[in-house]
Amino acid sequence: MKVKQLNTQIYIADQISLGDINTIKKLGIRSVMNNRPDNEEVNQPLSNEISYEFQASGIEYAYLPIAPGIYSQTNIHEFEQLLDTMKKPILIFCRSGNRAVNLWALSKMNTLGKEYVIDKAKNIGFDVSSTINTY
């Protein structure tokens, strides 16, 4: 698991494993959002397995599966609602972290500005400019 801190309240990660839960707890994470659909890849931990482990550890968990590169207004709105209501700090993950950071950027570009979200994502190694510039 590669974790990148977007700001004091939001962390972005690639695919997590069940063995990463203790590391996530040590970071002080209080919520986890999974943006990766089940069965996207062989041997990928399923959402219900991950959910059970997080809930047993006292960490809030949400499953909002998004297909790669498909960001509907409904998805963006659901993401923003979860982000606004889940306990912080929050870890958001998908296969590589790209979907998670693109969803964050799309949900915040109107309030924070396009340049700001592009720069924040770039600072942690993601290029969201093509996604942002198509919306």
N, C-alpha and C positions, 0 to 999 in steps of 0.2 A: 504494500500500500504506500503510495506517494501522496502526502498531504501538503497542500499549499494554503497558506493563510491569506485570504482575500482582504480581510479587515479584522478588527478585534472580535467580531461576532460570527464571522462566516469563514468556514474552511471548505476547500474543494479537494476531492480525492478521486483517484481511479478506483477500480473495483476493489472492494474490501473482501476479506475472508473472515470466517468465524474466529480465526486466531488473532485478528486485529482488534477485537473488542477491548481487551485490557489496555492496549496502546491508546485507543480512542478515549477510554475513561481517564487515563493519565493526562490527556490533553485538556480535560475539564469539559469535554463535549456533553451537552445535555439533551441534544436532539440529533437525529440522523434522517436525511431524506434520500431515498433511493430513486434515481431517475432511469435506471436500466431495466428494460423489460426482462422477465424471466425467459430462460431458454434461448437467449441471444447467442450463447456460446456453450459448448460442451463443458461440463464440470463446473459451471458457474453456480455459486451458491444461490438458492432460490429465495425470494423475498420472504416467504413464510418462515424459513429457517433462520434468516437474519433477524426478522422481527421478533421471533421468540427469544433469541439470545439477548437482544437489546432490552426488551421489556423485562426479562429476568434480571438484567443489570441495572434497571431503573433509568434507562435512557429512552426518551420518546422516539418513536419511529414512524415514518410515513413512506408510503410507496406511491410514487407518481411516475409510472413508466412512460418514457417518451422514445419513439423511434428515432434513430440517428438523423439529424438534419431536418426533422419535421417539427416545426414550432408553431402550432396553431394559436390563435388568440385565446381559445379556451385553455390550452395547456399553460400558456403564459400567465393567465389570470389565476388558475389553480395553483401554480407554482408560487405566485406572489402571495396568495392567501395563506398557504402553508408557511412560507418564509416569515410572514408578518405575525403569525400566531404561535409558531413552535418556539419552545424554550431556546435560549441562546446561552452559550455559543452552539452553533449548528454545523454539522458536517454534511455536505451534499456530495453525492458520488454517482458515477456512471462507469462505463468501461474505462475511459481515459481521463475523465474530468471535463472534457470538452462540452458535452451536452449540459452538464451542471452549470458551468460558467457562462455558457451562451444563454441559458434560461435566466440566470441571475441578471445578466446584462440587458436582455430584452425586457425583463420585468422592472428594471430600474432606470432605463434610458430616458424615460419621459420626466422623471423627477430629478435625476442626477445629471442628465445630459449625456449625449452620445459620446463625446470626446472623453468624458470622465470614465465611463464604463469600459471603453476601449482601452484607455491607459491603465486602469486597475487590472484588467484581465492580462494585458501585456506584461505588467510588472510581475505576474506569477507564471508567465510562460505560455499564455494562450492568446491567439489572434481571433477576436470576435468581430473584427471590422466588416468582413463580408456579410455576416449574418445581420449585424446592426444596420448596415447600409441598405439592406433589402426590405427593411420594415419602416 
